[in-house]
């Protein structure tokens, strides 16, 4: 391949990376630039943290229920 081909390939790859970064780090449609500004990435990270907290609460409840059921099994035999 010639240098010109490599230049075109590099330009296309660079443009693709720039578009991806702009999409993920740029503002969502209809966003106003004020104190409440959030990018799509910020929104996605907050949603992930919220889901993780909810799952952690579910798992904690399961552990509590398992401990209660295990405690009731050992209390009857002792």
N, C-alpha and C positions, 0 to 999 in steps of 0.2 A: 504494500500500500504506500501511497505517496504521502508527503507531509500535509497536503491539502485535505486528504481524506481523514487523517488523524485530527486535524484542526476542526473539521466538521463534526466528527464523532465527539470530540471533547466539548465543543460548543453545545451540542444537543444534550449531552449528559449534564453539563453545568446548568443549562436551562431547566432541565427536569428537576434537578436538586433544588434550584431556586424556587420553582413552582411549589414543590412539596413543602419547603420551609415556610413559604408565604402562606400556604393553606393552613398548616398546623399552628404556626406561631402568630399569624395575622389575626385581625379582628373578625368577629362573626358578622354576617350581614345585618345591617340596621343598628350597629353598635355606635353609641355616642361616646366621645372621648371625655370622660369625666372621672370622678373618684370611684365610680362603680365599674370601670372598664375591665373586661375580662376577655382573654383570648380563648380560642377553642381548646387549646392545651390546658389552660387554667381550669376551664369548665370540666374537661375530661379527668383531670387529676382530682378535682373536688368530688366528682361522681365516684371515682374509684375509692377514695378514702371513705366516703359515705357507705358504699357497699361493703368495704372491709369492716367497718365498725358494726354494721348490721349483722354480718356473718359471725363476727367475734361474739356478739351478744347471743346469737343463736347457739353457738358452741358452748358458751358459758352456761346457758340454761340446760343444755344436754348434760354437761358435767355435773351440775347440781342435781339433776334428776337421777343420774346414774349413781351418784354417791348416796342419795336418799334410798334408792332401791337396794343398793348393796348394804347399807346400814340396817335396813329392815330385815334383810335375810340373815345377817349375823346376830341381830338382837334376839331373834326367836330361838336360835340354837344354843345360846350361851346360858 
